[in-house]
Amino acid sequence: MLYLFNNIKRKDIFDVITSNDKDMAISKLIEFGIKEGLSGNLYKKFIIYTLIYNDNAYTRAIEKGLEHKGETLYLDNDLKYFYDLYNKNVQFGESLDFKFISSTGDKYLSKLINNIYENIKDNSYETFKKSILDFYKMNGLSDMAVYKAFRVDDGVLKPIKNVLDVTFDDLIGYDEQKKLLKENTINFINGKSYNNVLLYGDSGTGKSTSVKALLNEYFDLGLRIIEVYKHQMEEISKIINELKNRPYHYIIYMDDLSFEENEIEYKYLKSIIEGGIEPKPDNVVIYATSNRRHLIKETMADNGGVFDDLHRNETQAEKLSLAYRFGLQIFYSSLSPSEFKEMVKELALRNDIKMPIDELIKEATKWELTYGSLSGRCATQFISYLANKEVK
């Protein structure tokens, strides 16, 4: 009987491998291996998977770093049960030496499982127990231990399993912007003073790339991103309540945020940023990107063009108040013509484009005038076009 570790994910597989249905067990394990991108001994790796995802009072306490004196008999009972199950001599055929690797497999999860599998190869109970408990202490548990980013789906956090693998080195220029963003994020992670951040400026200048680069750089320090869309503003309070007791640091991220004059969702965001009776927890910060500095569409009436509002100044202040909630506002400007050319040359070098510089700049200028603007996105699209052309 399991006392603490009885929260079994993929119980359909667990029930089959602990029964006598050998053929069904093989089928289920192979299906599991293909889905998660695992090879080798799928039986043992499924046991590890079950422990990674065993969300219970004890694993939550370990995840939070809470001190505990002694360990209950129930903990040892449960871990010994899994240890015996792990080392059971099963006859599950190909699933014990599975060699097929799916290209659609989950690289984050498979890497964690493979690391634990390698750590407990000596088969002693103490090593098994230490490896599992150390995982909870260092990584946490469940999806938060495995994935970098999440989105909201019907009020539930769902992992984003393929996050764009970009770094700050991929964003050429904008050194001051990157410095400010990194400093604020490090302060947030380290429990120092930090601000909610608005990254604003022209389209294609690297605002979203900067936020994604943060995630890849600071994931190992416990940074996670929750992507929220404008129509989900009412969900944010519920999400924050779910996150506040976890040991990670969360960026609530809203990309390309702006509101039309008749949209009122921004009122929810204002109250969330400021906090109501219950303040926003210290492990949650809000980052947004926008092409608009003031986020809410302004009209001529807001600037005195039409006098149909008896309290025009108050209306204007209301519209500006959301942007003012972001203590750090970072401006991403379009490139100058010379900066655009330098970016094109650097990207061409990184992508091994074989073209004389004069011709490269001439073609880049034509591309910019036809397809885009003086931005990093436009330069990247031009280089991608050249790279594909060279391949053909």
C-alpha positions as CSV (number, residue, x, y, z in Angstrom):
1,M,0.0,0.0,0.0
2,L,1.2,3.5,-0.9
3,Y,0.7,6.1,1.9
4,L,2.3,9.3,0.5
5,F,3.3,8.5,-3.1
6,N,-0.1,7.4,-4.3
7,N,-0.6,10.2,-6.8
8,I,0.2,8.2,-9.9
9,K,0.4,10.0,-13.3
10,R,-0.4,7.7,-16.3
11,K,-2.0,5.3,-13.9
12,D,-3.2,3.3,-17.0
13,I,0.4,2.3,-17.6
14,F,1.2,1.8,-13.9
15,D,-1.8,-0.6,-13.4
16,V,-0.7,-2.7,-16.4
17,I,2.9,-3.1,-15.5
18,T,2.0,-4.1,-12.0
19,S,-0.5,-6.7,-13.3
20,N,0.2,-9.9,-15.2
21,D,-0.8,-8.6,-18.6
22,K,2.6,-8.8,-20.3
23,D,1.6,-8.0,-23.8
24,M,-0.4,-4.9,-22.8
25,A,2.5,-3.7,-20.6
26,I,4.9,-3.9,-23.6
27,S,2.4,-2.1,-25.8
28,K,1.9,0.7,-23.2
29,L,5.6,1.1,-22.5
30,I,6.5,1.4,-26.1
31,E,3.8,3.9,-26.7
32,F,5.1,5.9,-23.7
33,G,8.7,5.7,-25.0
34,I,7.8,7.0,-28.5
35,K,5.7,9.8,-27.1
36,E,8.4,11.0,-24.6
37,G,11.4,10.4,-26.8
38,L,12.9,7.7,-24.5
39,S,15.0,4.7,-25.4
40,G,16.7,1.9,-23.4
41,N,14.8,0.4,-20.5
42,L,11.4,1.9,-20.7
43,Y,10.1,0.0,-17.7
44,K,12.7,1.5,-15.3
45,K,12.3,5.0,-16.9
46,F,8.6,4.9,-16.5
47,I,9.1,4.3,-12.7
48,I,11.3,7.4,-12.6
49,Y,8.6,9.3,-14.5
50,T,6.0,8.3,-12.0
51,L,8.2,9.6,-9.1
52,I,9.0,12.9,-10.9
53,Y,5.3,13.5,-11.2
54,N,4.3,12.3,-7.8
55,D,2.8,15.5,-6.5
56,N,2.0,15.0,-2.8
57,A,2.4,16.7,0.5
58,Y,5.9,15.4,1.2
59,T,7.3,16.2,-2.3
60,R,5.8,19.7,-2.1
61,A,7.5,20.2,1.3
62,I,10.9,19.0,-0.1
63,E,10.4,21.2,-3.2
64,K,9.9,24.3,-1.0
65,G,13.1,23.5,0.9
66,L,11.2,23.0,4.2
67,E,13.4,21.5,6.9
68,H,12.2,18.2,8.2
69,K,13.6,16.2,11.2
70,G,13.6,12.5,10.6
71,E,11.6,10.6,8.0
72,T,8.4,8.8,8.5
73,L,8.1,5.0,8.1
74,Y,5.5,5.8,5.5
75,L,8.1,7.6,3.3
76,D,10.5,4.6,3.5
77,N,7.6,2.2,2.9
78,D,6.7,4.0,-0.3
79,L,10.2,4.5,-1.7
80,K,11.1,0.9,-0.9
81,Y,8.0,-0.1,-2.8
82,F,9.1,1.8,-5.9
83,Y,12.7,0.6,-5.4
84,D,11.5,-3.0,-5.4
85,L,9.3,-2.3,-8.4
86,Y,12.2,-0.7,-10.2
87,N,14.4,-3.7,-9.7
88,K,11.7,-6.3,-10.4
89,N,12.7,-9.0,-12.9
90,V,10.1,-8.4,-15.6
91,Q,9.8,-10.0,-19.0
92,F,8.6,-7.1,-21.1
93,G,10.6,-7.9,-24.3
94,E,11.6,-5.0,-26.5
95,S,10.5,-2.4,-24.1
96,L,13.5,-3.2,-21.9
97,D,16.0,-2.3,-24.6
98,F,14.0,0.1,-26.8
99,K,16.1,1.6,-29.7
100,F,13.6,3.7,-31.5
101,I,13.9,7.5,-30.8
102,S,11.0,9.7,-31.9
103,S,11.9,13.1,-33.3
104,T,8.7,14.4,-31.7
105,G,9.8,13.3,-28.3
106,D,10.1,15.6,-25.3
107,K,13.7,16.6,-25.0
108,Y,13.4,18.3,-21.6
109,L,11.7,15.4,-19.9
110,S,13.8,12.7,-21.5
111,K,17.0,14.5,-20.4
112,L,15.8,14.6,-16.8
113,I,14.8,11.0,-16.7
114,N,18.0,9.8,-18.4
115,N,20.1,11.7,-15.8
116,I,18.3,10.1,-12.9
117,Y,18.5,6.7,-14.6
118,E,22.3,7.1,-14.9
119,N,22.6,8.2,-11.2
120,I,20.9,5.1,-9.8
121,K,22.7,2.4,-11.8
122,D,24.4,0.9,-8.8
123,N,21.0,-0.5,-7.7
124,S,21.4,0.3,-3.9
125,Y,18.4,1.5,-2.1
126,E,20.3,4.4,-0.5
127,T,21.4,5.7,-4.0
128,F,17.9,5.3,-5.3
129,K,16.4,7.2,-2.4
130,K,19.0,10.0,-2.5
131,S,18.7,10.5,-6.2
132,I,14.9,10.9,-6.1
133,L,14.9,13.2,-3.0
134,D,17.8,15.3,-4.4
135,F,15.8,15.7,-7.6
136,Y,12.9,17.2,-5.6
137,K,15.3,19.5,-3.7
138,M,17.2,20.8,-6.7
139,N,14.5,20.7,-9.5
140,G,11.1,20.6,-7.8
141,L,8.5,18.3,-9.2
142,S,6.0,17.8,-12.0
143,D,5.9,20.1,-15.0
144,M,7.5,23.0,-13.2
145,A,10.7,20.9,-12.8
146,V,10.7,19.9,-16.5
147,Y,9.5,22.8,-18.6
148,K,10.6,26.5,-19.1
149,A,7.3,28.0,-20.2
150,F,3.6,27.6,-19.8
151,R,0.4,28.9,-21.3
152,V,-3.1,29.1,-19.8
153,D,-5.7,26.8,-21.2
154,D,-9.2,26.9,-19.7
155,G,-7.7,28.3,-16.4
156,V,-5.1,25.5,-16.3
157,L,-1.4,25.9,-16.8
158,K,-0.2,23.7,-19.7
159,P,3.5,23.4,-20.6
160,I,5.0,24.8,-23.8
161,K,7.2,21.9,-24.8
162,N,9.2,23.5,-27.5
163,V,10.6,26.9,-26.5
164,L,12.6,28.8,-29.1
165,D,16.2,28.3,-28.3
166,V,17.5,31.9,-28.5
167,T,20.1,33.7,-26.4
168,F,21.1,37.4,-26.0
169,D,23.9,36.8,-28.4
170,D,21.3,36.2,-31.1
171,L,20.0,39.8,-30.6
172,I,22.7,42.0,-32.2
173,G,22.9,45.5,-30.6
174,Y,20.6,46.9,-28.0
175,D,23.2,46.4,-25.4
176,E,21.8,48.9,-22.9
177,Q,18.3,47.4,-23.2
178,K,19.6,43.9,-22.6
179,K,21.6,45.2,-19.6
180,L,18.6,46.8,-18.0
181,L,16.4,43.7,-18.6
182,K,18.9,41.3,-17.2
183,E,19.7,43.4,-14.1
184,N,16.0,43.6,-13.2
185,T,15.5,39.9,-13.8
186,I,18.5,38.9,-11.7
187,N,17.3,41.2,-8.9
188,F,13.9,39.5,-9.1
189,I,15.4,36.0,-8.9
190,N,17.7,37.0,-6.0
191,G,14.9,38.6,-3.9
192,K,16.1,42.1,-4.4
193,S,14.1,45.2,-5.5
194,Y,12.7,44.8,-9.0
195,N,10.1,46.3,-11.3
196,N,7.4,45.1,-13.6
197,V,8.7,45.7,-17.1
198,L,7.3,47.2,-20.3
199,L,9.4,46.7,-23.4
200,Y,8.0,49.0,-26.1
201,G,9.0,50.2,-29.5
202,D,8.8,49.5,-33.2
203,S,7.8,46.1,-34.5
204,G,10.7,43.6,-35.1
205,T,13.2,45.3,-32.9
206,G,13.8,42.3,-30.5
207,K,11.4,42.9,-27.6
208,S,10.0,39.4,-27.6
209,T,13.4,37.8,-28.4
210,S,14.8,39.5,-25.3
211,V,12.2,37.9,-23.0
212,K,12.7,34.5,-24.5
213,A,16.5,34.9,-24.1
214,L,15.9,35.6,-20.4
215,L,14.1,32.3,-20.0
216,N,16.9,30.3,-21.7
217,E,19.6,32.1,-19.7
218,Y,18.0,31.8,-16.2
219,F,16.0,28.6,-16.3
220,D,18.5,26.8,-14.2
221,L,18.1,29.5,-11.5
222,G,14.4,28.7,-11.3
223,L,12.9,31.2,-13.8
224,R,9.7,30.2,-15.5
225,I,7.4,32.1,-17.9
226,I,3.7,32.0,-18.0
227,E,2.3,33.4,-21.3
228,V,-1.0,35.1,-20.9
229,Y,-3.2,36.7,-23.7
230,K,-5.3,39.8,-23.4
231,H,-8.6,37.9,-23.2
232,Q,-7.3,35.9,-20.3
233,M,-6.8,38.9,-17.9
234,E,-9.5,37.6,-15.6
235,E,-7.5,34.4,-15.1
236,I,-4.3,36.0,-13.8
237,S,-5.4,36.3,-10.2
238,K,-6.2,32.6,-10.1
239,I,-2.9,31.8,-11.8
240,I,-0.9,33.9,-9.3
241,N,-2.7,32.2,-6.4
242,E,-1.5,28.9,-7.8
243,L,2.1,30.0,-8.2
244,K,2.7,31.8,-5.0
245,N,3.5,28.7,-3.0
246,R,5.9,27.2,-5.5
247,P,9.7,27.7,-5.1
248,Y,10.2,29.1,-8.6
249,H,10.2,32.7,-10.0
250,Y,7.6,33.4,-12.6
251,I,7.3,36.1,-15.3
252,I,3.7,36.6,-16.3
253,Y,4.4,37.5,-20.0
254,M,2.1,39.4,-22.3
255,D,3.4,39.8,-25.8
256,D,2.3,42.5,-28.2
257,L,0.0,44.0,-25.5
258,S,-2.3,46.9,-26.4
259,F,-5.9,47.9,-25.9
260,E,-8.5,49.6,-28.1
261,E,-10.5,52.4,-26.6
262,N,-13.6,50.3,-25.9
263,E,-11.7,47.4,-24.3
264,I,-11.7,47.3,-20.5
265,E,-9.5,44.2,-19.8
266,Y,-6.7,46.6,-18.9
267,K,-8.6,47.4,-15.6
268,Y,-7.9,43.9,-14.5
269,L,-4.3,44.2,-15.3
270,K,-4.0,47.5,-13.4
271,S,-5.4,45.9,-10.2
272,I,-3.2,42.8,-10.6
273,I,0.0,44.9,-11.0
274,E,-0.7,47.0,-8.0
275,G,-2.2,44.2,-5.9
276,G,-5.5,44.4,-4.0
277,I,-6.0,43.6,-0.4
278,E,-3.6,40.7,-0.9
279,P,-0.4,41.9,-2.4
280,K,1.2,40.2,-5.5
281,P,3.7,37.6,-4.2
282,D,7.4,38.2,-4.5
283,N,7.9,35.3,-6.9
284,V,5.7,36.8,-9.6
285,V,6.6,39.7,-11.9
286,I,4.8,41.0,-15.0
287,Y,6.7,41.7,-18.3
288,A,4.9,43.0,-21.4
289,T,5.9,43.9,-24.9
290,S,4.0,46.5,-27.0
291,N,4.4,48.7,-30.0
292,R,2.6,51.4,-27.9
293,R,4.3,53.0,-25.0
294,H,0.9,54.0,-23.4
295,L,-0.7,50.6,-24.2
296,I,-4.2,52.0,-24.6
297,K,-5.3,53.7,-27.9
298,E,-5.5,57.5,-27.5
299,T,-7.7,59.8,-29.7
300,M,-7.6,63.4,-30.6
301,A,-10.2,64.0,-27.9
302,D,-7.6,62.9,-25.3
303,N,-5.3,65.7,-26.5
304,G,-8.0,68.3,-26.6
305,G,-9.0,67.9,-30.3
306,V,-12.6,67.3,-29.4
307,F,-14.2,68.7,-26.3
308,D,-16.9,66.1,-25.6
309,D,-15.5,65.0,-22.3
310,L,-16.2,67.2,-19.2
311,H,-13.2,65.7,-17.4
312,R,-10.8,65.2,-20.3
313,N,-7.7,65.3,-18.1
314,E,-9.0,62.5,-15.9
315,T,-9.8,60.4,-18.9
316,Q,-6.3,60.9,-20.3
317,A,-4.8,60.1,-16.9
318,E,-6.9,56.9,-16.7
319,K,-5.5,55.7,-20.1
320,L,-1.9,56.5,-19.1
321,S,-2.2,54.9,-15.7
322,L,-1.7,51.3,-16.9
323,A,1.7,52.1,-18.5
324,Y,2.8,53.9,-15.3
325,R,2.3,50.7,-13.4
326,F,5.4,49.3,-15.1
327,G,8.3,50.7,-13.1
328,L,10.8,49.9,-15.8
329,Q,10.1,50.9,-19.4
330,I,12.6,49.9,-22.0
331,F,12.5,51.5,-25.4
332,Y,13.5,49.4,-28.5
333,S,14.0,51.8,-31.4
334,S,14.3,51.0,-35.1
335,L,17.8,50.8,-36.5
336,S,19.5,53.6,-38.3
337,P,20.5,52.8,-41.9
338,S,24.2,52.2,-40.8
339,E,23.1,50.0,-37.9
340,F,20.9,47.9,-40.3
341,K,23.8,47.4,-42.6
342,E,26.1,46.3,-39.8
343,M,23.5,43.9,-38.5
344,V,23.1,42.4,-42.0
345,K,26.9,42.0,-42.3
346,E,27.1,40.3,-38.9
347,L,24.2,37.9,-39.6
348,A,25.7,37.1,-43.0
349,L,29.0,36.2,-41.3
350,R,27.2,34.0,-38.7
351,N,25.3,32.2,-41.4
352,D,28.3,31.7,-43.7
353,I,26.7,33.7,-46.5
354,K,29.1,33.9,-49.4
355,M,28.5,37.2,-51.1
356,P,30.6,40.3,-51.7
357,I,29.9,43.0,-49.1
358,D,28.9,45.6,-51.6
359,E,26.4,43.3,-53.2
360,L,25.1,42.1,-49.8
361,I,24.4,45.6,-48.7
362,K,22.8,46.5,-52.1
363,E,20.5,43.5,-51.9
364,A,19.7,44.1,-48.2
365,T,18.6,47.7,-49.0
366,K,16.4,46.5,-51.8
367,W,14.9,43.9,-49.5
368,E,14.2,46.5,-46.7
369,L,12.5,48.9,-49.1
370,T,10.3,46.1,-50.5
371,Y,9.5,43.8,-47.6
372,G,10.1,45.5,-44.3
373,S,11.7,48.2,-42.2
374,L,14.9,49.0,-40.5
375,S,14.7,46.3,-37.9
376,G,16.4,43.2,-36.7
377,R,13.4,41.1,-37.9
378,C,13.8,42.4,-41.5
379,A,17.5,41.8,-41.5
380,T,17.0,38.2,-40.2
381,Q,14.4,37.5,-42.8
382,F,16.7,38.8,-45.6
383,I,19.5,36.5,-44.4
384,S,17.1,33.5,-44.2
385,Y,16.1,34.2,-47.8
386,L,19.8,34.2,-48.9
387,A,20.6,31.1,-46.9
388,N,17.7,29.2,-48.5
389,K,18.7,30.5,-51.9
390,E,22.3,29.2,-51.5
391,V,21.0,25.8,-50.3
392,K,19.0,25.5,-53.5
